[in-house]
Amino acid sequence: MDIKSWLLGCIALGFCSSALSGVFKDEVDRASGSRSVGWMAVPKKDGDFTLSTFAFFPEGARAPTAYILDLLTWSKGAGLGDCRRSYWLLDGHPVGEEFRYSVTHAETELIEHFSLSTDRQTVERFANAKKIEFIVCNSKSEVTGADHGGLRRVLTTTEVHQPDQEQNED
């Protein structure tokens, strides 16, 4: 099941109580052989935000080829309207990367995302920050400890360890 389908079902059908606090998954697709590692969280109430983190490995790869940071909110009303930009601060310093806005309609809810497809170094910057803040529609908020911990867990799980090199003795 893809991420958007999971979120749509989760919010529209209301069966995701465990995902409200966040779910960590490390799975290999049996058909394609690709691997995905992710922290997925759904906001508890209309207008709240969560940050999910994903890493994707093609079949046989030792390291992810892509990471995605996804700020998610949902609403039963008009949503964010014309506010389609987010601004980010790591320990009070602006982040240069621009997150892409998208919206999905599910029954009576709007699911809105600000997503960044990025590399490991950028995710490490987010993980190493003591405080991750974002501004959407002139409203400033902070990434929760659980979502920050989930981001770090994805990073730790996807760390590539170099095999020990044998020492030659003469």
ChimeraX attribute file (.defattr): number of C-alpha atoms within 10 A of each C-alpha:
attribute: neighborCount
match mode: 1-to-1
recipient: residues
	/A:1	6
	/A:2	6
	/A:3	10
	/A:4	11
	/A:5	10
	/A:6	13
	/A:7	20
	/A:8	18
	/A:9	14
	/A:10	16
	/A:11	22
	/A:12	17
	/A:13	11
	/A:14	9
	/A:15	11
	/A:16	19
	/A:17	12
	/A:18	10
	/A:19	17
	/A:20	17
	/A:21	15
	/A:22	21
	/A:23	16
	/A:24	18
	/A:25	13
	/A:26	14
	/A:27	13
	/A:28	16
	/A:29	11
	/A:30	8
	/A:31	6
	/A:32	9
	/A:33	14
	/A:34	16
	/A:35	19
	/A:36	20
	/A:37	22
	/A:38	27
	/A:39	25
	/A:40	25
	/A:41	26
	/A:42	25
	/A:43	20
	/A:44	17
	/A:45	12
	/A:46	15
	/A:47	15
	/A:48	13
	/A:49	22
	/A:50	24
	/A:51	26
	/A:52	24
	/A:53	26
	/A:54	24
	/A:55	25
	/A:56	20
	/A:57	19
	/A:58	16
	/A:59	12
	/A:60	9
	/A:61	12
	/A:62	13
	/A:63	15
	/A:64	20
	/A:65	13
	/A:66	15
	/A:67	24
	/A:68	18
	/A:69	23
	/A:70	22
	/A:71	24
	/A:72	24
	/A:73	23
	/A:74	27
	/A:75	18
	/A:76	15
	/A:77	12
	/A:78	10
	/A:79	17
	/A:80	17
	/A:81	8
	/A:82	8
	/A:83	11
	/A:84	16
	/A:85	14
	/A:86	19
	/A:87	17
	/A:88	21
	/A:89	17
	/A:90	17
	/A:91	14
	/A:92	12
	/A:93	11
	/A:94	12
	/A:95	17
	/A:96	9
	/A:97	12
	/A:98	14
	/A:99	20
	/A:100	15
	/A:101	17
	/A:102	12
	/A:103	16
	/A:104	14
	/A:105	13
	/A:106	17
	/A:107	12
	/A:108	10
	/A:109	18
	/A:110	22
	/A:111	22
	/A:112	22
	/A:113	22
	/A:114	20
	/A:115	20
	/A:116	19
	/A:117	17
	/A:118	16
	/A:119	14
	/A:120	18
	/A:121	10
	/A:122	16
	/A:123	20
	/A:124	14
	/A:125	12
	/A:126	20
	/A:127	21
	/A:128	14
	/A:129	15
	/A:130	11
	/A:131	16
	/A:132	22
	/A:133	19
	/A:134	19
	/A:135	14
	/A:136	15
	/A:137	13
	/A:138	10
	/A:139	8
	/A:140	12
	/A:141	14
	/A:142	16
	/A:143	16
	/A:144	15
	/A:145	12
	/A:146	15
	/A:147	20
	/A:148	23
	/A:149	14
	/A:150	24
	/A:151	24
	/A:152	19
	/A:153	18
	/A:154	24
	/A:155	21
	/A:156	12
	/A:157	12
	/A:158	20
	/A:159	13
	/A:160	11
	/A:161	8
	/A:162	6
	/A:163	6
	/A:164	6
	/A:165	6
	/A:166	6
	/A:167	6
	/A:168	5
	/A:169	4
	/A:170	3
